[in-house]
Amino acid sequence: MGGRSAWGWGLWLLCGSLAVAQSATRAAAYQHWETAGYQAFYSLDYRAALADFARLVQLEPRNPAAWNHLAQARLYREMYRVGALAAGLYAKSDGFLHARLLPLDPRACRAFLAADRQAMALARRQLARHPDGAAANYGMAAAIGLRGTYDFALRRAYLAALRDSIRADRYARRAARARGNWAGPQLILGVHDYVAGSLPWTVRWLAHWAGLRGTRRQGIARIRRVARSSAPERVEARILLAVVYRRQGWNRRAARWLRRLRAAYPRNALFALELARAEAAAGRRRRALRAYGWLLAASRGHAPSFARLPWPRIWLVIGAIQRSLRRWHAALAAFLQVPRIASAGPAERQQAALAAGEAEDLIGRRRAALADYRRCIALGGAAPAAKAARHWLRHPYVSGGNSR
């Protein structure tokens, strides 16, 4: 009898030890694929990110966080495909309000919504058992936040996105109360504080009445704390901080964070391009040229994200910066790149032809300048560029836009 009891006790300990070992192995595997997934995600390699996050779902199918990771990758892959992640789109000019995106892929949207709904359902089930659970509240806040991003960036349903933000804010605050030093809820609250402080006054009172309160200063402070931390959410916080700084016109501050992001994710062309634009907006022309030079060198490595950049506009900007530094030959070389790019549109080709003619005039090559002006006019005689070209046909261009 005693021997059987000892054997039973030993078997129970052995089974318990094996369960602990399996749990530790599963946790290590989960962390590995989560880290790998986000390395791919922030490198714009969504195919690899989706594969890694799908492994998380296989490892922990009842974990809302795993489904949120998968939903995020599906959402951002579609945002990237249609052009909703274009660098500069969320800068101070609010270009996203007027940007024309590619048509949405219904299958991609359904795939995102399915994963997002599953994350919500799992979080809701956990909240039914433990209403104050930090992980469940954060999982719900993250899932609703992703739905808000979908409503805002892809559906352009701004009131629905605002409602999503108000709902997500409530769950994020519960998660923060349950675990005050958790970076994830703090980041969500920081974004909501900034959004609440940026709303038009006609909408702000409604959001405030519904519970979405905060100021830009509070939001920036929260996001900055996460960005400076060692938490996994620091990468997303650094991206958001760079976006916020660009919107505020604090381009030098934005450039500091974008430089770190470019170094950490050199295959992400959006970070590199936004760094160059931030430097140019800050008036640091030589730094901007170095950033564009890095971009050109990196594009020769054939990372897919670099092929998608708006190269005609990039060369026009490089030429304009070179011309502002009175480097006429370098400016001309940049402008001449534009017609060699197959994706260059008529307006970009016309602008480049006019700029090339002006550079030729500044160098003293009048015959070449005349040919450029005629090419500009041939691309569309009614355009403002053509009007300027007709003027320079009669009067050679000189620095400052005057005639000789």
Helices and strands as residue ranges (DSSP letters): H 2-41, H 46-59, H 64-82, G 95-97, H 106-129, H 134-149, I 150-154, H 158-178, H 183-198, H 201-210, H 216-227, H 234-248, H 251-264, H 269-281, H 285-299, H 304-307, H 311-324, H 328-335, G 338-340, H 346-363, H 366-378, H 384-394, E 397-398, E 402-403
